Every structure is written in C-alpha cells, then in structure tokens.
Amino acid sequence: MTILLSPGPVPVLEEIAKAQTKEMITHRSDEFSALYRDLVTRLRGYFGAEEAYVITGSGALGLETLALNLCERNDRVLCLPNGEFGDHLVTTVQVYAQPLPHRGADGSGWDLERTKAKIDASDAKVLAMVYNETSMGVRNHIKEICRYAKSKGMLTIIDGISAWPGTEFDMKAFHVDAFVTGSQKGIAAPPGMALIGLSKEAVERFSKRDSIPSYYCDLRRHKKRYEKDQQTPNTPAISLFWALQKAFDVLDRQGGLPACVKRHADAAAYTRKRLTAMGFPLIAEKGFESNTVTGFVCRDGEQAKRIKSTLAKEYGIKIVGSRGTFKDTGLRIAHMGNFDMKNIEKCLDAIEKIMK
C-alpha cells in the first residue's frame, strides 16, 4: 500500500471514505437541508465567519468565487505572491479586476515589516494573498498584514487552501473578510469541495452589487437559497458533503482546531529537524515555515530524482517535487490532514538510508 505524503489530495480515513456510500438523497429534501445546515453552521464556528458556504468544485473555484463576487473591473487589488499559487491568485484576480502584484522571492515570506510600505503606497481597495504557499512550504504572516490592511480601509481576501485547519486561523482575530480552503487538504476529505468563509463586510459588498459575472458562483444566489431552505442553488456533490461532515466529526473528536494545529506544528518541527540533521537546506525562510508541508533542497537534480524515485519504488512512499526556483532540486513532504506520524518517520528514515 502506498504511503501518500503529497500536499493534497491527502489520504482519506476509511470512515470518511465510507460516508460517501450512504444512500443517495435529493438535494431538494429536508434531509439534505439538515446536512448542509450542519456543514455551514460548523464552518461558521471553525472560521469565525459571518457566513459560510460549501461549493462543489476545487479550491481554485472557491478562490475565483471570492474574486468575482468581491472585486469589480476597475478595482485595484494589492497582491503579494511568493510562489506558484500566489502567481495563480494574481492571474485569477486579473480576470475580474486590476491586480497590483509585488512578487516575493521563492522561499521568502511576507510579514508586516515587508508589506507595510507597499500597503501605505497603494490605492488598492482590496488585499489578496496566500496564507500558506504550498509550492514552497512557506507560511505568510497574514494576521499582522490583514490587520494593518483593514486599518487602511482595504477588504482582505485570503487563499488558505493548504493552511486550514493545520494552521492557526480565525477570521475575526485575523481581520480577514473572505477565506477559502479545499476539502482535499488539511480537513482530509475527498477532493471536490471549496469551503468559503465571509465577514459581514464581505457579505454586504457582494449583496449590494447589481451584477456579478457568473451564474454558478454568484454568492447572492447561494445566500438567497440558503436563507430560503438551507439548500444550494445548483445540484451539489451530495456524497462528498456526507464525507465532509464525517471529516468534521473526526476533527471535533480529535480535540478540535487547537489540537489539530498543534499536531501539525509538531509534525512540521520534527520533519524540519530530521531533514536539517541530514544536511538538507530548507526552502522556507526561517520564521516562515509551513505547518502542513516542508520543502527541502537537494544537492542537485539527480539527487532529487533518486530520492523521489527510490522512495516510490523501494519503500512505497510518495512525495512530490517543489516548484519555481526549486523545480529541479526541491522536494516536499506533506504532514497534512489525518496523517500517521509513523509514516512521516518511515519517510525520513528511508531518506536517511538512501543518503547513506
């Protein structure tokens, strides 16, 4: 059996996978209303959100939903990419508004000291950035950045797709107006759902718009339908919704968000310690390390290929390469979702043997 240590999709526990096999129901039923109401209510609590929705589609669709509902064509949007998914965010925003990107170096992180002057000099109405840059294993300091951006009157949009629930987060405390994560990452459900959280200001913003350039992703329709009967405006992936509910059950049973964050942080610290002891430099700048994925740099491309292929062929362990500057020499180990710490140890032990 393969040990999957990729940064999403992550392994799905048997009880979560089995939840998909429940008898099918119609999405226009009281039973579905109860299911969706439970998901939305719990997400509001988890996120600290005014409103929350689950949209059938990938995290990328969720991010695009936030951009098209909260940004208008002439809006300037300050973006702070520092990796491939930050670049994707800029491209997404560009479809609907006017992005003003400031590109950070691969492996570097954004904090308030580095962003304050950029925020001060900008006339942007919106700040949009990635919390956890999956391609590098870098965690940006969004709490301080968003708090400052909000003090300047900006709306804040955060891509938290590979961050939640393995990284500390609360929309109110972090001053975040719009947040998205994906079902196949830290919550460890099957792929195919975007989980969205919105502040009161964000809800007011999209509710007042005359037109929104989408039908399926128009949050006015989602809001209206939910308020009517706690259902979705279009047919949802009901089986996946069952699985997501079970994934929430697992999260709660294991101690909730605080315990989840600690488990991820401990695994990340252990992984970094083992890799540095073997002599591998880490991709993430010190102080900006991710809780959910660790990137490290090999001596050269050949060593990276040998480690990755040997792990797969001889040990049945699947890890992935990095992106951008570290595309050829970088590798990533995910400690994300309902991982088994024994599998992280097996992977690191195997790399140590390969190196010897």
Phi, psi and omega in degrees: 000134182287136171267109185267114179237042176268155181279054177099130356298148179255167178302143180250125178301151183301319182294330177285317178298319182293333180301336180289344186268006177299155181302136183293144177232165174277149179282359175249060182218161177296328181294318178292322178302319179295319178297310184291322177300320179295315180298312182295316180298317180290321178297319177303317179291316179299314184278336191073040188258155172286315177222155178215150179217153171246122181247130177292115184150173183284172175301327178298323176294321178297318178296318178296324177301317178295316182296315185285335179274331188250351180238135175254165191309318184267002178291136172269134184235114177285122181240144183231071180285148172212038179169183187298321183282334170293323176294321177297322177299316179300316180297321179295313180299324184298335179293330189241345185208198184244094181288143174241086186276142170238108188274123173272156180292148176302128180096341179273161180241162177257131171228180184296321181301323182276342185253341187305310182296325180292320177293317181299322184276351186266147172256019182292145176274340188225143169249131179225129180201169179266137176284306183239109181281099188299325186292343183238340187078041183244131178253117178278151184271073189288336183300309181289323181294312182292324178300316180290318179300319178295325178294340178263007176086015182270148169276140184245128179240127183235127170275106179249030191302317180257010182263312189272142001263020183275000181227142182307134179195139171204124187301318182292311181295329182268355180060043179257133181267330182214133187220145177219142170222171182245151185290337187270005183257240189295332180282346170063041171257173177296157177295156171123008179224136173255128182254120188242136174238143184224143175275171177300319180296319179295318179299315179298324183294309182284333181293331183273352183286143179285322180214148178231131188284052176196155172256303183300320187260012178289110184292343175296321178292319179296318179296313182299316182290321180294319180293333180287307186208023179056044176235175180261153182290333178234169182298122178271168175278084189303318181299321178292326179295321175300316181296321180295320178299318178293324177296323175295320178301317180296316178304312181294319182295329183272010176111004176076195186298314181303316180293323180295315179299315181297318180299318178291317181296320179295318179295321179296315180298318179297315181297315179297318181298316181294316183294316180294327177295332176279352178099008179275128171289146176272148179287318184289136173298143181302134182094353182235022183288142180282149172279340192247342179208136179245125175257139178222159188250127177274169181300319179200180182296325180295319179295319179299315179297319182294317179296312182297314183289322180292320176303316183289313187282320187260336184241352181066031182247126183253113169241174185233163177281171177268190183230177173060228181305328185257023183302318184272326188253349185264145174231157180228136174245125179266134170238077195222135177087213181269056182287157175258121183301331178298327179287326175296316180297318178300318180296314181291322176299318180295317178298321179297319178294318179299319181295326181281000000 
